[in-house]
Amino acid sequence: MTKFTALASATAMTTAIGLLASAGALAAQDAGLLVFDYPGFEDPAFHSKYKETHGASPTFAFFGDEEEAFQKLRSGFRADVSHVCAGSVTKWIEADMLEAWDTARITVFDDLDANLTGQDVAAVATETFFIPTDFGSTAIAYNADQVPAADVGSLAVFQNPAYAGRMTLPDNVDDAFALAYLATGTTNWTSATDAQFEAAAAWLREVHENLRTYWTDPAELAQLLAGGEVLVAWAWNETLPTMVEDGFPIGFNRETTEGSSLWLCGYVKLKNGQGSQDKAYDFINAMLDPSSTQPLLDAGYGHSNAASMASFGDDALSAVGLGQIDAPVLAQLPMANDLRQKQSEAFERIKAGF
């Protein structure tokens, strides 16, 4: 998944950072820990307790998406911990890339949101390989001045010919299939049958004809909405506060009849890392510390520390598209690799017009 490209100021910056990262990492900081991450997550505010303890941030190396990260690690690149979204966890475990976390060393483990640390996400047998840190929602964003709220009360809006050529979906297989499963009545993709997969793929194939484009990062989506090219989009929640700040009449509906989606990401501990195990735990503890909640919210992300998030109140969370809702939610949890591969192949064919 490419959830974090918005943290770079532009695609060009992301590319430039990626070129620097291919040489190893950005400017050396604490050489005792190498974190493999999306550009932007090196922000010291996200791990301020680590910096307080060690006098510097860890060293960071960057990737553009998780397939790039996977292939680089498979090719021998070594790092100590890596950011990854839940949908990729099973693949990384099966590739024997990961070491289990000792949850007894994770200070606030008992404060983490139980909905984000369930068996399907964090554990294989009795071992915990994935610690969630950040999450967000994906729902309908729309121009509230030109689109009546009634028109976006259902995900069927993407089939509405009245908006043909004025809609967009993310160029992201997980988000696209989350939408398609919801639209066709499936709220748990981890147990999706062949028939449910085929229904979702057929729905996406139909919707493809109504799209203007597939957006690749939130900055592009904001331009499409602000310029009037697009009226309705399947969008990440960070689009809401960003466009409100810009004065755009943005609507964001997570409570359609069929519901909306939740994605979550976190950190895994990599095998063959050369850095300090103690610093790996210092880093994950810093990411989970209450001091990280506000900076993550400011960037448009929820924090997996439920106890800390609760202190902000629902109004504050709703303002960034993360409040409580009364509608189905499809959580983008890990799935069987063969299903994920089928979805990826189908999505590429659909985008190509097949």
C-alpha positions in Angstrom: 0.0 0.0 0.0 1.1 3.6 -0.6 -0.7 5.3 2.2 2.0 7.8 3.1 3.1 9.6 -0.1 1.2 12.7 1.1 3.9 13.3 3.7 6.3 14.2 0.9 5.5 17.6 -0.5 5.2 16.3 -4.1 5.8 13.2 -6.2 9.1 14.7 -7.3 10.3 15.0 -3.8 9.3 11.4 -3.1 11.3 10.3 -6.2 14.3 12.3 -5.1 14.2 10.9 -1.6 13.8 7.4 -3.1 17.0 8.0 -5.1 18.9 9.0 -1.9 17.4 6.0 -0.1 18.6 3.6 -2.8 22.2 4.5 -1.8 21.3 3.3 1.7 19.7 6.0 3.8 19.4 9.7 4.2 21.7 11.6 6.5 23.2 9.3 9.1 21.6 9.8 12.5 21.7 7.1 15.2 23.6 4.4 13.4 22.5 1.8 16.0 19.1 1.4 14.3 18.0 1.4 10.7 14.3 1.9 10.0 12.9 1.0 6.5 10.0 3.3 5.9 7.8 5.5 3.8 9.1 9.0 3.1 7.8 11.4 5.8 7.7 9.0 8.7 11.2 10.1 9.7 9.5 13.0 11.3 11.0 13.2 14.8 7.6 14.2 16.3 6.4 10.6 15.6 9.2 9.1 17.8 10.1 11.9 20.1 10.8 9.7 23.1 13.4 7.8 21.1 15.2 11.0 20.3 15.0 12.1 23.9 16.6 8.9 25.0 19.3 8.5 22.3 20.0 12.1 21.3 19.1 11.5 17.7 16.5 9.8 15.5 17.3 6.4 14.0 18.8 6.2 10.6 16.0 5.9 7.9 16.0 4.3 4.5 12.9 4.7 2.3 10.7 2.9 -0.2 7.9 4.0 -2.4 5.6 1.1 -1.9 5.6 -2.2 -0.1 6.3 -4.4 -3.1 9.4 -2.4 -3.7 10.3 -2.9 0.0 9.6 -6.6 -0.2 11.8 -7.1 -3.3 14.7 -5.0 -1.9 14.7 -7.0 1.3 14.5 -10.3 -0.7 17.6 -9.1 -2.6 19.6 -8.7 0.6 19.1 -5.2 1.8 19.3 -5.2 5.6 17.4 -3.1 8.0 16.2 -3.6 11.6 12.5 -2.7 11.5 10.2 -1.8 8.7 6.9 -0.1 8.3 4.3 -2.3 6.6 0.5 -2.3 6.2 -1.6 -5.2 7.5 -2.4 -6.6 4.1 1.2 -7.4 3.4 2.0 -9.1 6.7 1.1 -12.6 5.8 3.3 -12.4 2.7 6.3 -11.2 4.7 5.8 -13.9 7.3 5.7 -16.6 4.7 8.8 -15.3 3.0 10.6 -15.8 6.4 11.7 -12.2 6.7 10.4 -11.5 10.2 11.3 -12.1 13.8 8.5 -12.1 16.4 8.2 -9.1 18.8 8.4 -9.8 22.5 5.2 -8.0 23.6 6.3 -8.0 27.2 8.9 -5.4 26.1 6.2 -3.1 24.5 5.3 -0.7 27.2 1.7 0.2 26.2 0.8 -3.1 24.5 -2.3 -3.4 26.7 -3.4 0.1 25.7 -3.5 -0.7 22.0 -6.8 -0.8 20.2 -8.0 -4.4 20.4 -9.7 -4.0 17.0 -6.2 -3.5 15.6 -4.3 -6.2 17.4 -6.6 -9.2 16.8 -5.3 -12.6 15.9 -5.7 -12.0 12.2 -3.4 -9.0 12.2 -0.8 -9.5 14.8 -0.2 -13.2 15.5 0.7 -16.5 13.9 0.3 -19.2 16.6 1.6 -17.6 19.7 4.0 -15.2 18.0 3.4 -11.6 17.3 5.1 -10.3 14.2 3.1 -7.1 13.6 2.6 -4.1 16.0 0.0 -1.7 14.6 0.9 2.0 15.1 -1.2 4.0 12.6 -4.5 3.7 10.8 -7.0 5.6 8.7 -10.3 5.4 6.9 -11.2 5.2 3.2 -14.6 6.6 2.2 -16.5 8.8 -0.3 -15.1 12.3 -0.6 -17.2 14.7 -2.7 -17.8 18.3 -3.7 -20.6 19.2 -1.3 -21.6 22.2 -3.3 -22.3 20.2 -6.5 -23.2 16.7 -5.2 -26.3 16.3 -3.1 -25.7 14.2 0.1 -28.4 11.8 -1.0 -26.4 10.9 -4.1 -23.5 9.7 -2.0 -25.6 7.8 0.5 -24.7 4.5 -1.2 -21.5 3.2 -2.9 -23.8 2.8 -6.0 -22.9 6.4 -6.8 -19.9 5.0 -8.6 -22.3 3.3 -11.0 -24.4 6.5 -11.5 -24.1 7.7 -15.1 -24.8 11.2 -14.0 -21.2 11.4 -12.6 -19.5 9.5 -15.4 -16.1 11.0 -16.1 -16.2 13.0 -12.9 -15.2 10.2 -10.5 -11.9 8.7 -9.3 -10.6 5.7 -7.3 -7.1 5.2 -5.8 -4.5 3.4 -7.9 -4.3 0.9 -5.0 -5.5 -2.6 -5.2 -6.4 -2.9 -1.5 -8.5 0.3 -1.4 -10.2 -0.5 -4.7 -11.1 -4.1 -3.7 -12.2 -2.9 -0.2 -14.7 -0.6 -2.0 -15.8 -3.3 -4.4 -16.3 -5.9 -1.7 -18.4 -3.5 0.4 -20.4 -2.5 -2.7 -21.2 -6.2 -3.4 -22.1 -7.1 0.2 -18.8 -8.5 1.6 -17.5 -6.9 4.8 -14.7 -9.4 5.6 -12.3 -10.0 2.8 -10.2 -12.5 4.8 -12.8 -15.2 4.2 -13.9 -14.0 0.7 -15.1 -16.9 -1.5 -14.4 -17.2 -5.3 -17.9 -16.0 -5.9 -17.4 -12.9 -3.8 -14.1 -12.1 -5.5 -15.7 -12.5 -8.9 -18.6 -10.2 -7.9 -16.2 -7.5 -6.6 -14.0 -7.7 -9.7 -17.1 -7.4 -12.0 -18.3 -4.4 -10.0 -14.9 -2.7 -10.4 -14.9 -3.5 -14.1 -18.3 -1.8 -14.5 -17.2 1.2 -12.5 -14.0 1.6 -14.5 -16.0 3.0 -17.4 -17.3 5.9 -15.2 -13.9 7.0 -14.0 -11.9 10.0 -15.1 -8.7 8.6 -13.7 -7.1 6.6 -10.8 -5.4 9.0 -8.4 -1.9 8.1 -7.1 -1.4 10.4 -4.1 -3.6 12.8 -2.0 -2.0 15.9 -3.6 -3.2 14.7 -7.0 -6.7 14.0 -5.6 -6.9 17.4 -4.0 -6.1 19.0 -7.4 -8.7 16.9 -9.2 -11.4 18.0 -6.7 -10.3 21.6 -6.4 -10.1 22.0 -10.1 -13.6 20.6 -10.7 -12.4 17.6 -12.8 -13.7 15.2 -10.2 -16.8 15.5 -8.0 -16.8 12.1 -6.3 -13.8 10.0 -5.1 -12.9 7.0 -2.9 -10.5 8.8 -0.7 -8.3 8.5 2.5 -9.5 10.5 5.5 -6.5 12.9 5.4 -8.2 14.5 2.3 -10.9 15.8 4.7 -8.9 18.1 7.0 -6.5 19.1 4.2 -9.3 20.4 2.0 -11.2 21.9 4.9 -8.1 23.9 5.7 -8.0 25.0 2.0 -11.6 26.2 2.2 -12.9 23.6 -0.2 -16.5 22.4 0.4 -15.5 18.8 1.0 -17.9 16.2 2.1 -16.7 12.9 3.5 -19.2 10.1 4.0 -18.1 7.0 6.0 -21.7 6.0 6.7 -23.0 4.9 3.3 -25.5 2.1 3.3 -22.8 -0.4 2.5 -20.2 1.2 4.9 -16.6 2.2 4.5 -13.1 0.8 5.0 -10.3 0.9 7.6 -6.7 0.4 6.8 -3.9 0.0 9.4 -0.2 -0.1 9.3 2.6 -0.7 11.8 6.1 -2.1 12.2 7.7 -5.5 11.9 11.1 -6.6 13.2 13.3 -7.9 10.4 15.6 -10.9 10.4 19.3 -10.4 9.9 19.2 -6.8 11.2 22.6 -5.4 12.2 21.4 -2.9 14.7 20.5 -2.9 18.4 17.6 -5.0 19.5 17.1 -2.7 22.5 16.9 0.3 20.2 14.3 -1.5 18.1 12.1 -1.8 21.2 12.8 1.8 22.1 11.7 2.9 18.6 8.4 0.9 18.7 7.7 2.1 22.2 8.3 5.7 21.1 5.9 5.3 18.1 3.2 4.0 20.5 3.8 6.6 23.2 1.0 9.1 23.9 3.4 11.9 22.8 3.0 10.6 19.2 -0.8 10.8 19.1 -1.2 14.5 18.3 1.6 14.5 15.6 0.0 11.5 13.9 -3.5 13.1 14.0 -2.0 16.4 12.7 -0.8 14.3 9.7 -4.2 12.7 9.3 -3.5 9.4 10.9 -5.1 7.6 13.8 -2.9 6.2 16.6 -3.2 2.6 17.7 -2.8 3.7 21.3 -6.5 3.6 22.1 -6.1 5.0 25.6 -4.3 8.0 24.2 -6.8 8.5 21.3 -9.7 8.4 23.8 -8.4 11.6 25.4 -9.0 13.6 22.2 -12.8 13.0 22.1 -15.0 12.1 19.2 -15.3 15.7 17.8 -11.6 15.9 17.3 -11.5 12.5 15.6 -14.5 13.2 13.4 -12.8 16.4 12.2 -10.1 14.2 10.6 -12.5 11.5 9.4 -11.8 9.0 12.3 -14.8 9.4 14.6 -17.2 6.6 15.6 -19.7 5.6 12.9 -22.8 3.5 12.7 -22.2 1.6 9.5 -20.4 -1.6 8.3 -16.6 -1.4 8.2 -14.3 -3.5 6.1 -10.9 -3.7 7.9 -8.0 -4.2 5.5 -6.6 -7.2 7.4 -4.1 -9.7 6.0 -5.6 -12.3 3.6 -4.4 -15.4 1.9 -1.6 -14.7 -0.6 -3.4 -16.4 -3.4 -6.4 -14.2 -3.0 -4.3 -11.1 -2.8 -2.5 -12.1 -6.0 -5.8 -12.7 -7.8 -6.9 -9.2 -6.7 -3.7 -7.6 -7.9 -3.9 -9.3 -11.3 -7.5 -8.5 -11.8 -7.0 -4.9 -10.8 -4.2 -4.4 -13.4 -6.4 -5.9 -16.1 -9.4 -3.8 -15.1 -7.3 -0.6 -15.3 -6.0 -1.6 -18.7 -9.6 -2.0 -19.9 -10.0 -5.7 -19.8 
